Amino acid sequence: MVPILVELTEEKIKEAICKNFVDQCDILPKEQISAYQQDGMRWFSSSIPNPLFNRVVSTNCSEEDLPLVVNDITNYYQEKNLPFMWMTWSAVDKPHNLKKYLEENGFGSIGTMPGMALKLEELSGETTNIPGLEVEKVKTEDEFSSFNEGIERGL
């Protein structure tokens, strides 16, 4: 988890948004989703055939190593027959030409993901109660199968 920001510059906010997202790898249910961290790279995979659950979330390698890294990780997902995405973070990626390299090598850009920040003192503290809504942690293989079915159907 990223500590609460004090320095609210655009650069620091972008770094924190990226780090928060990347740190999700550490809280994924290990029984259903495999998280990897190797040589500056972070990615995860699951049995769910959806790129949201199979993606590279952080790239930190040299420009010279990039072709091998991209090839190795692409082969990993292809061998498992899983669709995947490679997230890019222009403010923090290394090498900085990652997005361009991926596009030149067959990856298509699907847009940008919004990142938002809010000053904590502006929070009202009020919560919304939605009747009948229950949020439960996936704990068993059966629960994961039900979750997977919902994702595959786009629910």
C-alpha angles and dihedrals in degrees: 000000000000115000117245109282119244097172102064099190119143091248094051092047091051091049092050093049090051093046093049090053094046091048089062085082087072095056101043115119101266093208093063106023127046116212121199133195117180135149094347094315127115124190141144139207138192140175090260107106093222127105090227087072097036113054150120108244103178134029123193114157139114121275088243092055095044098090092052093044093050091046094049095048093043089052090049093058094039091054089054090045090234127147110231143176133218112219118212127202109194093197097054111017119120118233094037092215092062096116092049092047093050092048091049089053101053104280115128124215112239098187136270132301116230118238121199138188131194131192105244093221088063093061112110096210090228118131130202118236114209111195112237095010113132124178113203133177115242105243109157137048090248092053090047090051090053091047090048092051090053092050093048090052091048095246 
